[in-house]
């Protein structure tokens, strides 16, 4: 196995064939280009890329051209067996099924599933590193024992007296950390044998949480799907882990850094590296300005005027229309509001 300069964790690409609500660019190609940039950067800096889940936004019924482009991107910039786990958007149920699009990539060898019994094992700047994983819907291990060399086919790993210099774990879970209290369920704690947990799923980059010898990292996603204040302030980035003396990821490239020691007392540096992206206002349509309940347009109805404006910047999913209606139909009688929402749902469904 070749020597690496570090690890690179890719959070939640959310690739899909449609343009999400409020985005005005060619989202499918922009998102794939970001994914390709991550793999290309990893190759150029000799970093081991690892996918944190939610490669897809929709679990099934993705068109063949999208799968083909993903496979070509992995083949061009990495090769077979990109280490990964699946997230909640990759599966229709809580576990992966044959009809889920991501199952094609695992079955075809384009992705390699990381687990407790089948982790990635390699060397980073001469240091022994292990990266395991837990997919969406499964429990994190209570502890992890150092592993020996990869076993013969059909055999499980066995314990080894040699400690790893770093044990990292990738997850896709609702972690209860500052900034994600509204949905977090799993409380960070010390997990013996695991030095670093890098979590996908949460689309914000949040402060690391230290729990004795286990460091909990929220990577954030590389694509911005929602038009929100959080999305406006978010800088798409990847998480890179390198020895402090390694210059593969320069400090000038990093938007944030975090130093820690493994449970074997080996120092490491974690850096978020910015993924190239366009300014927020170039990516998202602006909000409709004006209060339909209070202002009158020239034709006598601000509500109708705002709807007309929305049609000028319509999106494939109709998300802008539905959001606007939900916020404004309460000015009408309940029966009228109900009929408006029913018709809107029919129209947006028929155009998808």
Secondary structure, DSSP 8 states (H G I E B T S, - for coil): ---BSEEEEE----B-SS--TTB-S-HHHHHHHHHHHHHHHHHHTTEEEEE-S--BSSSS---HHHHHHHHHHHHHHT-S-EEE---GGG-SSSS--TTSHHHHHHHTTSEEE--SSS-EEEEETTEEEEEEEE-TTS---SB---B-S---TT----B-SS--SEEEEEE-S-EE-TT-TTT--EE----BT--EEEE-S--S-EEEEEETTEEEEE---SS--S-SHHHHH---EEEEEE-TT--SS-GGGEEEEEEEE-TTS-EEEEEEEE-----HHHHB-----S-TTT---TTS-HHHHHHHHHHHT--TT-HHHHHHHHHHGGGS-HHHHHHHHHHHHHHHHHT-
